[in-house]
Amino acid sequence: MGNRIVLLSLMMFGSVAVRAQEPANPVPSLREQAVIQQQWLKARLEKVLPGLLREHGVQMWVVPMREYNEDPVFSSLVSATTFAARRRTIYVFFDRGAEKGIERLALGGSSQGGLYTAYRDTTLQNAELWGKEQWNLLGKVIRERDPKTVAVNISHTHAFSDGLSAGEWEQLQETLGPEYLRRIVRAERLALDYIALRLPEMMPVYEKMMRTVHAVIGEAFSNKVIVPGKTRTGDVVWWMRQRTHDLGFGTWFQPSVDVQRKGDSLEENPVIQRGDVLHCDYGLTLMRLNTDTQHMGYVLREGESSVPEGLVQALKNSNRIQDLVLANMKVGKMGNEILLETLAQMKAEGIEGTLYTHPIGEHGHGAGPLIGLWDRQQGVPGRGDVPVLANTWFSVELQATTAVPEWNGQKVRSAQEEDVEVTSNGNVRWIHERQTRFHLIK
């Protein structure tokens, strides 16, 4: 029955791009989404986590948190029907070896559909123990299993690996005592990599999300939404936000639309005019997955039937930077390496621009290596010193700045962003497709 539901869900979801201009909700029901997400969670806990624990030399991973102060890894560890920790929840992962596998315990909270053992001690009824029952229970769990290493989520570099709050850390130290405190390790890459790695089973859903993104942008940058001389950029923004909601998706940021115009510096929320270059930044959220896309548009002047050649070249330049990034994005390379190699190649080819590519997936600005920041083109210490992994997704974000002859040499920014997959064999591919032509408003 479960497989039948999933198949039905994907069939329904497969019609998103076709029906993107219809007001009806094209995504699977929330119940069907939860079935799919539960299968993803099971696969991540059973197939991904054991290898990471062993790769990073961790025998036990302890993840304590309190309600509404959850660890960033929380959403990667729980079912779609779990929205917050309960009171205090402590997840414990213990490697019993290759034969017995990983023991998964939930001290507080539920079993997450049978994927954890809900570990309880209902005999502790002393009022003075209120708030300490789970710490006492954790101490018992640790002493019984006697792990050689105990990993915690503390990091000065990566937010995804820094989920252990100060209050929880202080109480955890008290629980561990001197002997086990010496066995604590800060395995920063454990949480980071677990969040970053994507399952092949996620790809059909993500591909449909990307098709929807392109369909919504194509509709937003058209005469259906934009009337030159009347429509403001803010009108397009709110149309995109409402369309996202009407189609059954969420978003992780407010969409944006901006204008570049020959000779003019523009006020905030300008009226869109003929001859304007448009740019949007837009993302969808569904089933704890996120997209991030930037496209360019052009409003034809009276009598024009195509985009001026100088603007066409601007888009070609940003496409060329995309080519360079994908060619340099090799498994095992650090983000800073990819950044500096690409910038050197851009300079050699006479392309002016900047690169600020980031991982994406469970979060919009996801776990993994940064390949530049808009204001850090010399490299990003720490966050850029992480290798690219197979089975991860990136948002290739960048811009090329090009002098346009038709605009009297005025420089135009062609800012683009498209999502890619680093596959299991290390190839890099566009998850849907990239923009190679301007969206045209007639």
Secondary structure as UniProt FT lines:
FT   HELIX           2..13
FT   TURN            14..21
FT   HELIX           30..43
FT   HELIX           44..48
FT   HELIX           49..55
FT   TURN            56..57
FT   STRAND          60..66
FT   TURN            67..68
FT   TURN            72..73
FT   HELIX           74..77
FT   TURN            80..81
FT   STRAND          88..95
FT   TURN            98..100
FT   STRAND          102..107
FT   TURN            112..115
FT   STRAND          117..118
FT   TURN            122..123
FT   HELIX           127..129
FT   TURN            130..132
FT   HELIX           133..145
FT   STRAND          150..151
FT   HELIX           159..161
FT   HELIX           166..181
FT   TURN            182..183
FT   STRAND          184..185
FT   HELIX           188..196
FT   HELIX           200..202
FT   HELIX           203..220
FT   TURN            223..225
FT   TURN            228..230
FT   HELIX           233..246
FT   TURN            247..248
FT   STRAND          256..261
FT   TURN            262..263
FT   TURN            274..275
FT   STRAND          277..282
FT   STRAND          285..286
FT   TURN            287..288
FT   STRAND          289..290
FT   STRAND          293..299
FT   TURN            302..303
FT   HELIX           309..328
FT   TURN            331..332
FT   HELIX           335..348
FT   TURN            349..350
FT   STRAND          352..355
FT   STRAND          357..360
FT   TURN            374..375
FT   TURN            377..378
FT   TURN            381..384
FT   STRAND          392..404
FT   HELIX           405..407
FT   TURN            408..409
FT   STRAND          410..422
FT   TURN            424..425
FT   STRAND          428..430
FT   STRAND          439..441
//
